[in-house]
Amino acid sequence: MADNVKPRVRAPRSTAAGETHTLKTLISHPMESGQRKDSDGNTIPRSIIHRFTCEFDGETVIDVTMEPAISTNPYFEFEAKLPGAGEFVFTWYDDDGSVYTETATVEAA
């Protein structure tokens, strides 16, 4: 598990049925390639976020597969048309097996 990993999301607090919203996500993550060495000369293990998903009440909103060249602290911005109130689940998957999750509840307007 990478150190100091912090997922952040910006989602609407409320919505009306059929309204479209912009969602923003950022995860603070070092994205180690597995090619660098530490001060003792040991290889730092690979740790890269390789997949990001967002679901709203169990329905997939976005599912992104990332390649190793993705930057440190990956940022995503996308739109979602919401059927009404519910809960977003944002999930980031790390090569080392770690899974980071953040949720956001949207209330009816």
C-alpha positions in Angstrom: 0.0 0.0 0.0 1.4 3.4 -1.0 1.9 6.0 1.8 -0.2 9.2 2.1 -2.8 8.2 -0.4 -5.8 10.5 -0.2 -8.8 10.4 -2.5 -10.8 13.5 -3.0 -14.1 14.0 -4.8 -16.3 16.9 -5.7 -19.9 15.9 -6.3 -23.2 17.8 -6.0 -24.9 17.9 -2.6 -28.3 17.8 -4.2 -30.0 17.1 -7.5 -33.3 17.0 -9.3 -34.2 14.0 -11.4 -32.6 14.1 -14.9 -30.1 16.9 -14.0 -26.5 16.6 -15.3 -23.6 17.4 -13.0 -19.8 17.6 -13.4 -17.9 15.4 -11.0 -14.2 15.9 -10.2 -11.8 13.4 -8.5 -8.2 13.6 -7.5 -6.2 10.9 -5.7 -2.9 11.9 -4.1 -0.7 8.9 -5.0 3.1 8.7 -5.8 2.6 6.3 -8.8 5.9 4.4 -8.4 7.0 2.7 -11.7 9.1 0.0 -10.1 12.2 1.3 -11.8 13.5 3.8 -9.2 15.8 2.9 -6.3 15.7 4.1 -2.7 18.7 5.6 -0.8 20.0 2.1 0.0 19.9 1.1 -3.7 16.9 -1.2 -3.3 14.2 -1.1 -6.0 11.1 0.7 -4.9 8.2 -1.7 -5.7 5.8 -0.8 -8.4 2.6 0.9 -7.2 0.4 2.5 -9.9 -3.3 3.2 -9.9 -4.4 1.1 -12.9 -8.2 1.4 -12.7 -10.8 4.0 -11.6 -14.5 3.4 -11.3 -17.5 5.5 -10.3 -20.9 4.1 -9.5 -24.2 5.8 -8.6 -26.5 3.5 -6.7 -24.9 0.4 -8.1 -24.9 1.6 -11.7 -21.6 2.2 -13.5 -21.1 5.9 -14.4 -17.5 5.5 -15.6 -14.8 2.8 -15.7 -11.3 3.8 -16.7 -8.3 1.6 -17.3 -5.0 3.4 -17.0 -1.7 2.6 -18.4 1.7 2.9 -16.6 2.4 6.3 -18.1 -0.4 7.9 -16.1 0.8 10.9 -14.0 1.2 11.2 -10.3 -2.0 12.2 -8.5 -4.5 11.3 -11.3 -7.3 13.7 -11.8 -10.6 13.0 -13.6 -13.5 15.3 -14.5 -16.6 13.9 -16.1 -20.4 14.5 -16.3 -23.2 12.3 -15.0 -26.9 12.6 -15.6 -28.5 11.6 -12.3 -31.9 10.0 -11.9 -32.4 11.5 -8.5 -31.0 11.3 -5.0 -28.5 8.5 -4.2 -24.9 7.7 -3.4 -21.7 7.8 -5.5 -19.0 5.3 -4.9 -15.6 6.2 -6.3 -12.9 3.4 -6.4 -9.3 3.4 -7.3 -7.4 0.1 -7.8 -3.6 -0.1 -7.2 -1.2 -2.6 -8.8 -0.1 -3.6 -5.3 -3.7 -4.9 -4.6 -4.8 -1.8 -2.5 -8.2 -0.4 -3.2 -9.1 3.1 -2.2 -12.8 4.1 -1.9 -14.6 7.4 -1.3 -18.4 8.0 -1.2 -20.6 11.0 -1.7 -24.3 11.2 -1.0 -26.6 13.3 -3.2 -29.9 14.5 -1.7 -33.1 15.4 -3.6 -33.4 19.0 -4.5 
